[in-house]
Amino acid sequence: MIGRRESNASDIKAFLGKGSEFEGKLTFNQTVRIDGNFKGQIISTGTLIIGDDAVINAEIEVGTAVISGNIVGGITAREQLELHPPAKVSGTIKTPKLIIIEGAIFDGSCQMSNIEEETKEETKRPTLLSRVEAAG
């Protein structure tokens, strides 16, 4: 597909399969794929892949996101955000690069300017992820 970033199975470091449910906080720094249900918070410098059948209710802050499932919540993608059908996203998007493939649905608000400047300012301040990495 145009714009779709394909990932090798070996690139994916964690996987929440269809029929699985998780509630809480997920932090990672590589590539994670979710095909199940997730509720909570996702924080990463890596890539988040949301499969067709996934149902997500979360605040998301990642490097890159490739979304084909259903998301309600805010998404900040510091590098790029891709929406592929049958994606349905309701909420706020912040990203410098947004790709919406025909058939994907986005209902909400989007901010694309000043994201890099905000990201630089945010990376100067300690984040939850940096504190977790420093502690462990």
WOZITA-V411970 format. One record per residue. PHI is phi as a letter, one per 30 degrees, with the letter a starting at -180 (none if undefined). Layout:
# WOZITA-V411970
PHI / PHI
This chain:
# WOZITA-V411970
none / d / i / d / c / d / c / d / e / d / d / d / c / b / b / c / d / e / j / d / b / b / b / k / c / c / b / a / b / b / b / b / c / b / c / c / c / b / b / k / b / b / b / a / c / c / c / c / c / c / d / e / c / d / b / b / b / a / c / b / b / b / d / b / b / b / c / b / c / c / b / b / k / d / b / c / c / d / c / a / b / c / c / c / d / c / e / b / c / b / l / c / c / b / a / d / b / b / b / c / d / e / j / d / c / b / b / l / c / b / b / c / d / i / d / d / d / d / d / d / d / d / d / d / d / d / c / e / d / d / d / d / d / d / d / b
